[in-house]
Amino acid sequence: MPPVSTTSTLRGKVAVVTGAGSGIGRSLALAIARRGGRLSVCDVNEDGLAETVEAARALRADVHSHPVDVADRGAVAGYAKEVHAHFGVVHQLYNNAGIAGGAGFLDTEHELFERVLAVNLSGVVSCTREFLPRLIESGDGHLVNISSLNGIVAQQFLGAYCTSKFAVRGFTESVRAEMLSLGHPVRVTVVHPGGVATNIARSAAAPASFTAEQLELFHGRQRLYERKLLRMPPDMAAEVIIHGVERGRKRILVGSDARALDRLVRLLPSVYPSLLVRAERLLAR
């Protein structure tokens, strides 16, 4: 894990972290607090958000918080105005909020598919729309969008999630090109975490049409993912991300699995899906 710098470039900066009530979002907020950053954190889970605020204040951080569902455009707009009124400036935005949901594409209702896109993609777009002008005004802005390993690698039974995370990657790279073209003082980073030990798999929503037998298979797959694939502690993931942000990296791969699968996709772009299907069958055994 990269060490915490005592001369961090985040000291005194105002950073907004969405989905800060647990997992990577909470760990990002605390990593920023340890570096002397000022924080505004939001999450749809008010209890989890309160725990993050308490932990950040224990680190003597200046913290503002508000419960927000990033899929609600009006709520996001109101939150952005509140943050600017509180701090007067915003330097960094970490679009971290995300959910998993669905199963096979043919089994996943349109409403569930749309809900995943609403949080994971539209939430990123809405937050960026509201905060990007503030990042530009700061004169030293940084937009950090959390995609996923599944923004590089497509997997079976993760259609909605993969769709959203590939889209976050494309959106981020497009915004980066615009910032460069227009000469705005905003760095733009896309992050691809691999298997991080958060509750995202466990909290994934199953299709409403599933039978009891299908639900058991669905939950068994969740348990398998958690036990064998989601291994990196979120604190470690957050430190890798912040380390990359402080060094101005445009693309951050978190974990050896993310780095290995990124290489696989580059080397074998048309073959990797069949290799992953075989690997998952072996893992299930």
C-alpha positions in Angstrom: 0.0 0.0 0.0 1.4 3.5 -0.9 2.3 5.5 2.2 0.3 8.5 3.3 2.2 11.6 2.4 2.6 14.3 5.0 2.9 16.8 2.1 -0.2 15.6 0.3 -1.5 17.7 -2.6 -5.0 17.1 -1.1 -4.3 19.2 2.0 -6.8 22.0 2.2 -8.6 20.9 -1.0 -12.4 20.4 -1.0 -13.3 16.9 -2.3 -16.8 15.5 -2.9 -17.2 11.7 -2.6 -20.5 10.0 -3.6 -21.4 6.6 -2.2 -19.4 7.4 0.9 -21.5 5.4 3.3 -19.5 2.2 2.9 -16.8 0.3 0.9 -14.5 2.2 -1.4 -16.4 5.4 -0.9 -15.9 5.5 2.9 -12.3 4.5 2.5 -11.7 7.2 -0.1 -13.3 9.8 2.3 -11.1 8.7 5.2 -7.9 8.6 3.0 -8.6 12.2 2.0 -9.3 13.2 5.6 -6.0 11.7 6.7 -4.3 13.9 4.1 -5.9 17.1 5.4 -8.6 17.4 2.7 -12.0 19.0 3.4 -14.9 16.7 2.6 -18.4 16.7 1.4 -19.8 13.1 1.4 -23.2 11.7 0.3 -24.9 8.4 0.2 -28.4 7.1 0.0 -27.7 5.1 3.2 -28.1 7.6 6.0 -26.8 5.3 8.7 -23.7 4.4 6.8 -23.1 8.0 5.9 -23.3 9.0 9.5 -20.7 6.4 10.4 -18.4 7.8 7.7 -18.8 11.4 9.0 -18.1 10.3 12.5 -14.9 8.5 11.4 -13.7 11.5 9.3 -14.3 13.9 12.1 -12.3 11.7 14.4 -9.4 12.4 12.0 -10.1 16.2 12.6 -11.5 16.6 9.0 -13.8 19.5 8.0 -16.8 17.4 6.9 -20.1 18.3 5.2 -22.6 15.6 4.4 -26.1 15.0 2.9 -28.1 11.9 2.0 -28.5 11.8 -1.8 -29.7 9.3 -4.3 -27.5 10.1 -7.3 -30.2 8.7 -9.6 -32.3 11.7 -8.7 -31.2 14.6 -10.8 -33.0 17.2 -8.8 -31.4 15.9 -5.6 -28.0 16.0 -7.1 -28.5 19.6 -8.3 -29.7 20.6 -4.8 -26.7 18.9 -3.2 -24.2 20.6 -5.5 -25.6 24.0 -4.6 -25.5 23.1 -0.9 -21.8 22.0 -1.2 -20.8 25.2 -2.9 -22.7 27.3 -0.4 -20.9 25.5 2.4 -17.3 25.6 1.1 -17.4 28.2 -1.7 -15.2 26.0 -3.8 -14.9 22.4 -5.0 -11.6 21.0 -6.2 -12.3 17.3 -6.6 -15.2 15.0 -7.4 -15.1 11.3 -6.8 -18.0 9.7 -8.6 -18.0 6.4 -6.6 -21.7 5.6 -5.9 -22.8 2.4 -7.6 -24.9 -0.7 -7.3 -25.1 -4.2 -8.8 -28.2 -6.0 -9.9 -29.8 -8.4 -12.3 -28.6 -11.8 -13.6 -28.7 -13.1 -17.1 -29.9 -10.5 -19.6 -33.0 -12.5 -20.6 -34.0 -12.9 -17.0 -33.5 -9.3 -15.9 -36.5 -7.1 -16.0 -36.1 -3.8 -17.9 -36.9 -1.8 -14.7 -34.0 -3.4 -12.8 -31.6 -3.0 -15.7 -32.7 0.7 -15.9 -32.2 1.2 -12.1 -28.5 0.0 -12.4 -27.9 2.4 -15.3 -29.7 5.2 -13.4 -27.3 4.9 -10.4 -24.1 3.8 -12.1 -24.2 5.9 -15.2 -26.8 8.6 -15.0 -25.6 9.4 -11.5 -22.1 9.9 -12.7 -23.3 12.1 -15.5 -25.6 14.2 -13.3 -22.9 14.7 -10.6 -20.3 15.6 -13.3 -22.8 18.1 -14.9 -23.4 19.8 -11.6 -19.9 19.9 -10.2 -17.7 20.2 -13.3 -18.2 24.0 -13.6 -17.0 24.3 -10.0 -14.0 22.1 -10.7 -13.1 24.5 -13.6 -13.7 27.6 -11.4 -11.3 26.2 -8.7 -8.4 26.5 -11.2 -7.1 23.1 -10.0 -9.9 20.6 -10.5 -9.8 16.9 -10.7 -12.7 14.6 -11.8 -12.3 11.0 -10.7 -14.9 8.5 -12.0 -14.9 5.0 -10.5 -15.6 2.5 -13.3 -14.7 -1.2 -12.6 -12.8 -4.1 -13.8 -16.1 -4.7 -15.6 -15.5 -1.5 -17.5 -12.7 -3.3 -19.2 -13.9 -6.9 -19.1 -17.4 -8.1 -19.9 -18.7 -11.1 -17.9 -21.7 -13.3 -18.2 -24.7 -12.6 -15.9 -23.5 -9.0 -15.3 -25.1 -7.3 -18.3 -26.5 -4.2 -16.6 -23.4 -3.7 -14.5 -21.0 -4.1 -17.4 -23.1 -1.8 -19.6 -22.9 0.9 -17.0 -19.2 0.6 -16.2 -18.1 0.4 -19.8 -20.2 3.6 -20.4 -18.6 5.3 -17.4 -15.2 4.6 -19.0 -16.3 6.1 -22.3 -17.9 9.1 -20.7 -14.8 9.8 -18.6 -12.5 9.6 -21.6 -14.7 11.9 -23.6 -14.8 14.5 -20.8 -11.0 14.3 -20.5 -10.7 15.0 -24.2 -13.0 18.0 -23.9 -11.1 19.5 -20.9 -7.9 19.1 -22.9 -9.4 20.6 -26.1 -10.9 23.6 -24.2 -7.9 24.2 -22.0 -9.8 23.9 -18.7 -7.7 23.3 -15.6 -9.3 20.0 -14.8 -7.6 16.6 -14.7 -9.8 13.6 -15.4 -9.2 10.1 -14.2 -11.0 6.8 -14.7 -10.5 4.1 -12.0 -10.9 0.3 -12.6 -11.0 -1.5 -9.3 -10.7 -5.3 -9.4 -12.0 -7.6 -6.7 -12.5 -5.3 -3.6 -14.1 -6.7 -0.4 -17.2 -4.5 -0.4 -20.9 -5.4 0.0 -21.8 -4.6 -3.6 -22.2 -8.3 -4.7 -24.1 -9.2 -1.5 -26.5 -6.3 -2.0 -27.2 -6.9 -5.7 -30.9 -7.1 -6.5 -32.2 -10.3 -8.0 -34.8 -10.3 -10.8 -38.3 -10.3 -9.3 -39.4 -13.1 -11.5 -36.8 -15.6 -10.0 -38.1 -18.8 -8.6 -36.8 -20.1 -5.2 -34.4 -22.4 -7.0 -33.1 -19.5 -9.2 -32.7 -17.3 -6.2 -30.6 -20.0 -4.4 -28.3 -20.1 -7.5 -28.1 -16.3 -7.6 -27.2 -16.1 -3.9 -24.7 -18.9 -4.3 -23.0 -17.0 -7.1 -22.8 -13.9 -4.9 -21.2 -15.9 -2.1 -18.7 -17.4 -4.5 -17.7 -14.0 -5.8 -17.3 -12.7 -2.2 -15.2 -15.7 -1.1 -12.9 -16.1 -4.1 -12.8 -12.9 -6.0 -13.5 -9.9 -3.8 -10.4 -10.0 -1.7 -8.6 -6.6 -1.6 -9.5 -4.5 1.6 -11.2 -1.3 0.6 -8.7 0.8 2.6 -5.9 -0.6 0.4 -8.0 0.1 -2.8 -8.6 3.7 -1.7 -4.9 4.3 -1.0 -4.0 3.0 -4.5 -6.6 5.4 -6.0 -5.5 8.5 -4.0 -1.8 7.7 -4.8 -2.7 7.7 -8.5 -4.8 10.9 -8.2 -2.0 12.7 -6.5 0.3 11.8 -9.3 -2.1 12.9 -12.0 -2.7 9.4 -13.5 -5.4 9.3 -16.1 -6.2 5.7 -15.7 -5.8 3.7 -12.4 -6.0 -0.1 -12.3 -6.6 -1.3 -8.7 -5.4 -4.8 -8.0 -3.4 -7.5 -9.7 -6.6 -9.0 -11.1 -7.4 -5.7 -12.9 -3.9 -5.4 -14.3 -3.9 -9.1 -15.5 -7.3 -8.9 -17.1 -6.5 -5.6 -18.7 -3.5 -7.2 -20.4 -5.6 -10.2 -21.4 -8.2 -8.0 -23.1 -5.5 -6.1 -25.0 -3.8 -9.3 -26.2 -6.9 -11.4 -27.0 -9.9 -9.0 -27.4 -12.0 -11.5 -29.4 -11.1 -14.6 -27.4 -11.2 -13.5 -23.7 -15.0 -13.9 -23.2 -14.8 -17.7 -23.9 -11.7 -17.9 -21.6 -13.6 -16.2 -18.8 -16.5 -18.5 -19.2 -14.2 -21.5 -18.8 -12.5 -19.9 -15.8 -15.8 -19.2 -14.1 -16.9 -22.8 -14.5 -13.6 -24.0 -13.0 -14.0 -21.6 -10.1 -17.6 -22.8 -9.4 -16.3 -26.4 -9.0 
